[in-house]
Amino acid sequence: MDITDIPDGYRRIDWRAGFSAIVGPFYEKTGPNGAYARAFRVHPNQTNGLGNAHGGMLLTFADMAFGHAVNAQRSLWWVTVRLTCDFLSAAKIGDWVEGSADVIGEEDDLFTVRGRIWVGERTVMTGQGVFKGLAPKEDPNRQ
């Protein structure tokens, strides 16, 4: 598979500034009832010396994929309070890496989420995070 080949249903997230614009590109698809998945294709500049997606890249992606659950549920700007992940498998150059999460708890302005990162049927990472909701997004379509 060509590393520029993007599966049907995904659209590129148009981040033009900040850290996300540097380490991307990233993609997303949305479904009914707030369901979503975020994704990226592993490029050579995102790998470690073994040719696997760098752990820092996977953690960065998990932060964006898991935290988005807050936006998908409540359309809020958010920041990460805590992110705990378990690396279970590798993602190689050219792999299409997907991730999503669900809000499993909410108290005041803190949201607890549980998420998964995968390639095909294989789980690459699982994790849990706490995200602080900041303010409502004026434009829910803005990332």
Steps between C-alpha positions, in 0.01 A plus 500: 500500500625846410557718809288772340200266446214610728206265570148603398306701752800684643574867449820684577489716813608844388744590776729769360680614814636358823643163590226299328582661165865399539456132591199427273317479273203361692160388378156435646163353421177549686201278541161516662450601865843661536695192395836584348844369415819693446786361295842546344718313255844420647763696306878442532549824696262369772701185575771379733820319400310172459264645239203498737286801584692679777345466845483878525306510174252241627457690829446825309240330285332339803476842663323643194280195439400446863452867588276548200237293684436811714441709189287231337276475806482861617665724236755641746856619475706275727848443641661179619531444875624140491560240232594140581563258215612142449700415187384160376625475141698694240385709206734486198570746221194512275257370764165680532467570873154575639383603845191593693376528857186525708427725795452266797469760773432869548526708814487879492727593208709178504435219252641149532533312173604150397647451156659265253751539215503233230630388160244286322379245756818529711502716813814715519423691819234539765471779748306721731513875543362788696423816305389837630221667310572870450242690302234424240611503140324772306536299180457125576665415164823674597762262637 
